[in-house]
Amino acid sequence: MVYMLPTHEMKNNVQRSTPIYDYEGVYPQLMSGYKMSQLDNCTDAYMLLNAIFPGTGNVVKDAMWVNRIEYYDRNPVGSLTDYANDVAKENYTDNYQRYWHGYLVILKPLLLFFDVSDIRVINMFVFFALLLYIMWLMIDSGLKQYILPFAFVMLLMNPLAIPLSFQFSTVSYIMLISVIVVLKKTKWDNKQQLLFFVLIGIVTAYFDFLTFPLVGLYFPMIFMLMKEKSWKSETGLVVAGSISWIIGYGGMWAGKWLVGSILTGSNMFKSALYRANHYTNMVDNGEKVNYLQVIIKNVQVFIKWPIVIAMAAILIYMAFRFIKAWKSGKTGENSYVGIIPFVIIAIAPICWYILSGTHSYRHYWFTYRQLCVSIFAMLSGIVRLYMKNIKIETGF
């Protein structure tokens, strides 16, 4: 349906926005030297070029192929500014068929009325409104003890950079909205939980590029664990929920290749599998990389003194409270097994880095956000020891 919308006004709004990209360039950093503050104008340029493509006259094929116009010897940002300003140079039509590009359902209508600066501001307002709403719901749900870990991890994800990059926003909104659903819904049966994670996987595959999808899965799952009563049921939820998400995510993604191949008569599986091999072959710029290098590359984003000091302060504070509780003797039988499901979640991003080695190595400056799942899981697990297994009379 959005491919039936006229693109002339969309292109005009992008044209009014080109001074932004002339000034910022391809990969600007909001805070120089901090990779976590780096914007992905390169992918955003692809998204905008996809949105303003004038069409071939075949709406179905356009939606499946997701064509864009690029200029020779120009990066995506340069192609965007040239095309939006009708620069008379040799160009060509390329496509991005292996993704659903569901973000176009939102981006195209917005571009009819707003330029990029407007959309960034709207994005910022909505993003922070959802964050504040989640914290209010946490207080209202009796989960205020988890606000410190959640707020800290949100800072590590850099809430300034996310609203300014369209490509970071998609999975972030999926995560925030999913967390709100978990906080608002008081009772879940097993079937509802599994269908919920299948749905998150489907929505993630539909809207998102290959960014940091585990955030959309495990943040709401961690919030679910906060409400569970048995470590065995929690562990079962982590395993079954992860499998359900994989089914939804993988099935929906492969569904694009199948549906696209049927509707266009082309073999989209070939292109998709070629790129999958490219992102998993552990070769970057002709050099072999190993799994340890991939993990270290992502961890290094956090190695900045303000972040290290903040992390140390939080861990010292939690350790102090833990030792105080331990000395008081207020520990229950088998109290420490409650952290097992949180540990499993914390390991999941490492498994992702192993599976998508080249992609996570090359794009570490945004895939590092998968590690925020690990940090949130472990901090929440420690709080769980206070809240459930270690009975502390005072609050956290």
C-alpha positions in Angstrom: 0.0 0.0 0.0 2.8 2.5 0.8 4.4 1.8 -2.5 1.2 3.3 -4.1 1.9 6.6 -2.4 3.4 9.4 -4.6 7.1 9.9 -4.0 7.5 13.5 -5.3 6.8 15.2 -2.0 8.9 12.6 -0.2 11.8 13.4 -2.4 11.3 17.2 -1.8 11.4 16.6 2.0 14.6 14.6 1.6 16.1 17.3 -0.6 15.4 19.8 2.2 17.3 17.5 4.5 20.5 17.1 2.5 22.4 19.8 4.3 22.3 17.5 7.4 24.2 14.8 5.5 26.5 17.2 3.9 27.5 18.4 7.4 27.5 15.0 9.2 29.0 12.7 6.5 28.6 8.9 6.5 29.5 7.9 10.1 29.4 10.9 12.4 30.1 10.5 16.1 28.1 12.6 18.6 31.0 12.3 21.0 34.3 12.0 19.3 36.1 8.8 20.1 33.0 7.0 21.4 31.9 4.4 18.9 28.6 3.9 20.9 27.7 7.5 19.8 28.3 6.8 16.1 25.4 7.3 13.7 24.7 5.1 10.7 23.9 7.6 8.0 25.1 5.1 5.4 22.2 2.7 6.1 19.8 5.6 6.7 20.7 6.9 3.2 19.8 3.4 1.8 16.5 3.6 3.7 15.7 7.0 2.3 16.7 6.1 -1.2 14.4 3.1 -1.0 11.6 5.3 0.3 11.8 7.9 -2.5 12.4 5.5 -5.4 9.8 6.7 -8.1 8.7 3.1 -8.9 8.6 1.0 -12.1 4.8 0.9 -12.5 4.6 -2.6 -10.9 3.8 -2.0 -7.2 4.1 -5.6 -6.2 7.5 -6.0 -7.8 8.7 -2.7 -6.4 7.7 -3.8 -2.9 9.5 -7.1 -3.3 12.6 -5.8 -5.0 13.0 -2.5 -3.0 14.8 -0.6 -5.7 16.9 2.5 -5.2 18.9 4.9 -7.4 22.7 5.2 -6.8 25.4 7.2 -8.4 28.7 5.8 -9.6 31.7 6.5 -7.5 29.5 7.8 -4.7 28.8 6.4 -1.2 25.2 6.0 -0.2 25.0 9.4 1.5 26.5 11.0 -1.6 24.0 9.2 -3.8 21.2 10.4 -1.6 22.2 14.0 -1.8 22.8 13.9 -5.5 19.6 12.1 -6.3 17.5 14.3 -4.1 19.0 17.4 -5.7 18.6 16.0 -9.3 22.3 16.1 -10.0 22.8 15.2 -13.7 25.4 12.4 -13.4 25.5 8.8 -14.5 23.5 6.6 -12.1 22.1 3.1 -11.9 19.2 1.2 -10.2 20.1 -1.3 -7.4 17.9 -3.3 -5.1 17.8 -4.6 -1.5 15.6 -7.6 -1.9 16.7 -9.9 0.9 15.0 -7.8 3.7 11.3 -7.1 4.1 12.0 -3.4 4.7 8.9 -3.1 6.8 10.2 0.3 8.2 9.0 1.8 4.8 5.4 1.3 6.1 6.2 4.1 8.6 8.9 6.0 6.8 7.2 6.6 3.5 4.0 8.3 5.1 6.2 10.4 7.4 8.2 11.7 4.5 5.0 13.0 2.8 4.8 15.6 5.6 8.1 15.9 7.4 11.8 16.2 6.5 14.6 14.2 8.1 15.1 16.7 11.0 11.4 16.6 11.8 11.4 12.9 11.9 14.5 12.8 14.1 12.8 15.1 16.6 9.6 13.1 16.5 11.7 9.9 16.9 13.4 11.4 20.0 10.1 12.5 21.6 8.5 9.1 21.1 11.6 7.1 22.2 12.1 9.0 25.5 8.4 9.0 26.2 8.4 5.2 25.9 11.4 5.0 28.2 9.8 7.1 30.9 6.6 5.2 30.6 8.4 1.9 31.1 10.1 3.3 34.3 6.7 4.5 35.6 5.2 1.0 34.9 8.2 -0.6 36.7 7.4 1.5 39.8 3.7 0.8 39.5 4.4 -3.0 39.1 6.6 -3.2 42.2 9.8 -3.6 40.1 11.5 -0.3 41.0 14.5 -2.3 42.2 15.3 -3.1 38.6 15.3 0.5 37.4 19.0 1.0 38.1 20.1 -1.9 35.9 17.6 -0.9 33.2 18.5 2.8 33.2 22.3 2.0 33.1 21.9 -0.4 30.2 19.8 2.1 28.3 22.7 4.6 28.7 25.1 2.0 27.4 22.9 1.6 24.3 23.2 5.4 23.9 19.7 6.9 23.8 21.0 10.0 22.0 22.3 8.0 19.0 19.3 5.7 18.6 16.6 8.2 17.7 18.9 10.0 15.3 19.5 6.8 13.3 16.5 5.3 11.6 18.2 1.9 11.4 18.8 1.8 15.1 15.3 2.8 15.9 13.4 -0.1 14.5 14.5 -2.9 16.8 14.7 -0.4 19.7 11.0 0.3 19.3 10.2 -3.4 19.1 12.1 -3.8 22.4 10.4 -0.9 24.2 6.9 -1.8 23.1 7.4 -5.5 23.9 8.6 -4.5 27.4 5.5 -2.4 27.9 3.3 -5.3 26.9 5.0 -7.5 29.5 4.7 -4.9 32.2 1.0 -4.3 31.4 -0.1 -7.9 31.1 -0.3 -9.5 34.6 -0.9 -13.1 33.7 0.6 -15.3 31.0 0.0 -18.9 30.2 2.7 -20.9 28.4 1.0 -20.8 25.0 0.7 -17.0 25.2 4.3 -16.6 26.1 5.6 -18.7 23.2 3.2 -17.0 20.7 4.4 -13.6 22.0 8.1 -14.5 21.3 7.2 -15.9 17.9 5.4 -12.6 17.1 8.5 -10.6 18.3 10.6 -12.6 16.0 8.3 -12.0 13.0 8.0 -8.3 13.7 11.8 -8.0 14.1 12.5 -9.8 10.8 9.9 -7.6 9.1 11.0 -4.1 10.3 14.7 -4.5 11.1 17.9 -4.7 9.2 20.5 -7.0 10.7 21.3 -4.7 13.6 21.1 -5.9 17.2 17.9 -8.1 17.1 18.6 -10.0 20.4 17.7 -6.8 22.3 14.1 -7.2 21.0 14.0 -10.7 22.3 15.7 -10.8 25.6 14.8 -7.4 27.2 11.1 -8.3 27.4 12.1 -11.9 28.4 14.1 -10.5 31.3 11.1 -8.5 32.4 9.1 -11.7 32.3 11.6 -13.4 34.5 11.1 -10.6 37.1 7.6 -11.9 37.5 8.2 -15.7 37.5 8.3 -17.6 40.7 10.4 -20.7 39.9 13.9 -20.9 38.5 12.9 -24.1 36.7 10.0 -22.4 34.9 12.2 -19.4 34.2 14.8 -21.6 32.6 12.1 -23.3 30.5 10.8 -19.9 29.5 14.3 -18.8 28.3 14.9 -22.0 26.2 11.3 -22.3 24.8 11.0 -18.5 24.2 14.4 -18.4 22.4 13.4 -21.3 20.1 10.0 -19.6 19.5 11.7 -16.4 18.5 14.1 -18.2 16.2 11.1 -19.8 14.5 9.4 -16.5 14.0 12.5 -14.6 13.0 14.0 -17.2 10.7 10.6 -18.2 9.2 9.6 -14.6 8.5 12.9 -13.7 7.0 12.9 -16.8 4.7 9.3 -16.1 3.9 10.4 -12.9 2.1 12.7 -14.9 -0.1 9.9 -17.4 -0.8 7.1 -14.8 -1.4 9.4 -12.5 -3.3 10.6 -15.3 -5.6 7.0 -16.4 -6.3 5.8 -12.8 -7.0 8.7 -11.6 -9.1 9.8 -14.9 -10.7 13.4 -14.4 -9.5 15.5 -16.5 -7.2 15.8 -14.4 -4.0 17.2 -17.4 -2.1 20.4 -17.2 -4.1 21.2 -13.6 -3.2 20.2 -14.1 0.5 22.3 -17.2 1.0 25.3 -15.5 -0.7 25.1 -12.6 1.8 24.6 -15.0 4.7 27.8 -16.8 3.7 29.5 -13.4 3.4 28.6 -12.4 6.9 29.6 -15.8 8.5 32.8 -16.7 6.7 35.0 -15.0 9.2 36.9 -13.0 6.6 37.1 -9.2 6.7 38.8 -7.3 3.9 40.6 -10.5 2.9 41.9 -11.3 6.3 40.8 -14.2 8.5 39.4 -13.3 11.9 38.6 -15.6 14.8 35.7 -15.6 17.3 37.8 -14.2 20.1 38.6 -11.2 18.0 34.9 -10.7 17.2 34.0 -10.7 20.9 36.9 -8.4 21.9 36.0 -6.0 19.1 32.5 -5.6 20.5 33.6 -5.4 24.2 36.1 -2.7 23.4 33.3 -0.2 22.7 32.7 -0.2 26.5 36.4 0.4 27.4 36.1 4.1 28.1 36.9 5.5 31.6 33.5 7.0 32.4 31.8 3.7 31.5 34.3 1.6 33.4 34.0 3.8 36.5 30.2 3.7 36.3 30.1 -0.1 35.9 32.6 -0.5 38.8 30.5 1.8 41.0 27.3 -0.2 40.3 29.1 -3.6 40.9 30.6 -2.4 44.2 27.2 -1.1 45.4 25.6 -4.4 44.5 28.4 -6.4 46.1 28.1 -4.4 49.3 24.4 -5.1 49.5 25.0 -8.8 48.7 27.7 -9.2 51.4 25.5 -7.4 53.9 22.6 -9.8 53.2 24.9 -12.8 53.3 26.4 -11.8 56.7 22.8 -11.4 58.0 22.2 -15.0 57.3 19.0 -14.2 55.3 19.6 -16.7 52.6 17.1 -19.3 51.5 17.8 -22.9 50.5 19.1 -23.2 47.0 18.8 -19.4 46.7 21.5 -19.0 44.1 20.0 -21.2 41.4 17.6 -18.4 40.6 20.3 -16.7 38.6 20.7 -19.6 36.2 18.1 -18.3 33.6 19.8 -14.9 33.6 23.2 -16.5 33.0 21.7 -18.4 30.0 20.5 -15.1 28.5 23.8 -13.4 29.2 25.6 -16.1 27.1 23.2 -15.7 24.1 24.9 -12.6 22.6 28.2 -14.5 22.6 26.5 -17.3 20.6 25.2 -14.7 18.2 28.7 -13.3 17.6 29.9 -16.7 16.8 27.1 -17.4 14.3 27.4 -14.0 12.6 31.2 -13.5 13.0 32.1 -11.3 10.1 29.0 -9.1 10.4 29.5 -8.6 14.2 33.3 -7.9 13.6 32.7 -5.4 10.8 29.8 -3.6 12.4 30.9 -3.8 16.0 30.1 -0.2 16.7 26.4 -1.0 16.7 26.4 -4.8 17.2 28.0 -4.1 20.6 24.5 -3.4 21.8 23.8 -7.1 21.9 26.1 -7.2 24.9 23.7 -4.9 26.7 21.5 -8.0 26.9 24.3 -9.7 28.8 24.8 -6.8 31.2 21.1 -6.3 31.8 20.6 -10.0 32.4 23.5 -10.3 35.0 22.5 -7.1 36.8 18.9 -8.2 36.9 20.0 -11.6 38.1 21.9 -10.0 41.0 18.8 -7.9 41.9 16.8 -11.1 41.8 19.0 -12.5 44.6 18.0 -9.5 46.7 14.4 -9.6 45.8 13.6 -13.3 45.9 16.2 -15.7 47.2 17.9 -13.3 49.7 15.3 -11.8 51.9 16.3 -8.2 52.7 13.9 -6.3 54.9 15.0 -2.9 53.4 14.5 -1.9 49.8 17.2 -2.2 47.1 
